């Protein structure tokens, strides 16, 4: 499936680096890291060491944090793998979907297709507050001048609000994706909330094979050269000589939106 000409017209060319100022997400603040939480983290890591993705999900959802866990999904190019595993264990787990107001139409339609295909029972679409949008980005072009600030009010703040009442969150982060993710673990601690990464050690080929084996729908933009899919203005096609995430914030010193910034500074 190809992208519409109107979408291509609004997508920017490669941009120069922003002014050399500290990024919002580089500020590490310790919070909620009590000895009790750190002790539980150590016990969880010991108990769940060596478990595969499905066993890890089952332990977290049915034994450790029943009814207190949500999964965060972008419904991007790889999301179907983790959502498929989740649906096999418990399709009623809340799926937090960040609708930033800048997504591809294909992503929104893909979300609806996966909800029907996988039987996901509780998808919660969240987004920036209208007052934030009006006050911080009235023209809708903040991404072009300050992408960190755009990610902050469109992604970071809405997700903080959505996850406030959960004890654990499940993500689809993997070590191969970026340098900052190369040291992640299957179980981590972000402030007072546990972060579970069932696919932490999966390779891109593992994901492809899982999709083929279970005949899962692919994001329609993958065949059009988009390998890692986020907001439309900040996502470009990837050439054959580029790495997997080259299409995200191309030309800017940025490879994370900030929603996984770890308050304890160990790489989430």
Secondary structure as the mmCIF struct_conf table of DSSP 4:
data_model
#
loop_
_struct_conf.conf_type_id
_struct_conf.id
_struct_conf.beg_label_comp_id
_struct_conf.beg_label_asym_id
_struct_conf.beg_label_seq_id
_struct_conf.end_label_comp_id
_struct_conf.end_label_asym_id
_struct_conf.end_label_seq_id
HELX_LH_PP_P HELX_LH_PP_P1 UNK A 2 UNK A 4
HELX_RH_AL_P HELX_RH_AL_P1 UNK A 5 UNK A 10
BEND BEND1 UNK A 11 UNK A 11
HELX_LH_PP_P HELX_LH_PP_P2 UNK A 16 UNK A 19
BEND BEND2 UNK A 20 UNK A 20
HELX_RH_3T_P HELX_RH_3T_P1 UNK A 24 UNK A 26
BEND BEND3 UNK A 32 UNK A 32
HELX_RH_AL_P HELX_RH_AL_P2 UNK A 35 UNK A 48
TURN_TY1_P TURN_TY1_P1 UNK A 49 UNK A 50
HELX_RH_AL_P HELX_RH_AL_P3 UNK A 53 UNK A 59
HELX_RH_PI_P HELX_RH_PI_P1 UNK A 60 UNK A 64
BEND BEND4 UNK A 65 UNK A 65
TURN_TY1_P TURN_TY1_P2 UNK A 66 UNK A 67
BEND BEND5 UNK A 68 UNK A 68
STRN STRN1 UNK A 69 UNK A 73
BEND BEND6 UNK A 77 UNK A 78
HELX_RH_AL_P HELX_RH_AL_P4 UNK A 79 UNK A 90
TURN_TY1_P TURN_TY1_P3 UNK A 91 UNK A 92
BEND BEND7 UNK A 93 UNK A 93
STRN STRN2 UNK A 94 UNK A 98
BEND BEND8 UNK A 101 UNK A 101
STRN STRN3 UNK A 103 UNK A 103
HELX_RH_AL_P HELX_RH_AL_P5 UNK A 105 UNK A 118
TURN_TY1_P TURN_TY1_P4 UNK A 119 UNK A 119
STRN STRN4 UNK A 123 UNK A 126
HELX_RH_AL_P HELX_RH_AL_P6 UNK A 130 UNK A 136
TURN_TY1_P TURN_TY1_P5 UNK A 138 UNK A 139
BEND BEND9 UNK A 140 UNK A 140
HELX_RH_AL_P HELX_RH_AL_P7 UNK A 142 UNK A 145
HELX_RH_AL_P HELX_RH_AL_P8 UNK A 147 UNK A 151
HELX_RH_PI_P HELX_RH_PI_P2 UNK A 152 UNK A 156
HELX_RH_AL_P HELX_RH_AL_P9 UNK A 157 UNK A 163
TURN_TY1_P TURN_TY1_P6 UNK A 164 UNK A 165
BEND BEND10 UNK A 167 UNK A 167
STRN STRN5 UNK A 168 UNK A 170
TURN_TY1_P TURN_TY1_P7 UNK A 175 UNK A 177
HELX_RH_3T_P HELX_RH_3T_P2 UNK A 179 UNK A 181
TURN_TY1_P TURN_TY1_P8 UNK A 182 UNK A 183
BEND BEND11 UNK A 186 UNK A 186
STRN STRN6 UNK A 187 UNK A 190
TURN_TY1_P TURN_TY1_P9 UNK A 191 UNK A 192
STRN STRN7 UNK A 193 UNK A 196
TURN_TY1_P TURN_TY1_P10 UNK A 198 UNK A 201
HELX_RH_AL_P HELX_RH_AL_P10 UNK A 204 UNK A 213
TURN_TY1_P TURN_TY1_P11 UNK A 214 UNK A 215
HELX_LH_PP_P HELX_LH_PP_P3 UNK A 216 UNK A 219
TURN_TY1_P TURN_TY1_P12 UNK A 220 UNK A 221
HELX_RH_3T_P HELX_RH_3T_P3 UNK A 222 UNK A 224
TURN_TY1_P TURN_TY1_P13 UNK A 225 UNK A 225
BEND BEND12 UNK A 227 UNK A 228
STRN STRN8 UNK A 231 UNK A 231
HELX_RH_3T_P HELX_RH_3T_P4 UNK A 232 UNK A 234
STRN STRN9 UNK A 235 UNK A 235
TURN_TY1_P TURN_TY1_P14 UNK A 240 UNK A 241
BEND BEND13 UNK A 242 UNK A 242
TURN_TY1_P TURN_TY1_P15 UNK A 244 UNK A 247
STRN STRN10 UNK A 248 UNK A 248
BEND BEND14 UNK A 249 UNK A 249
TURN_TY1_P TURN_TY1_P16 UNK A 250 UNK A 251
BEND BEND15 UNK A 252 UNK A 253
BEND BEND16 UNK A 258 UNK A 258
TURN_TY1_P TURN_TY1_P17 UNK A 259 UNK A 260
TURN_TY1_P TURN_TY1_P18 UNK A 263 UNK A 264
BEND BEND17 UNK A 266 UNK A 266
#
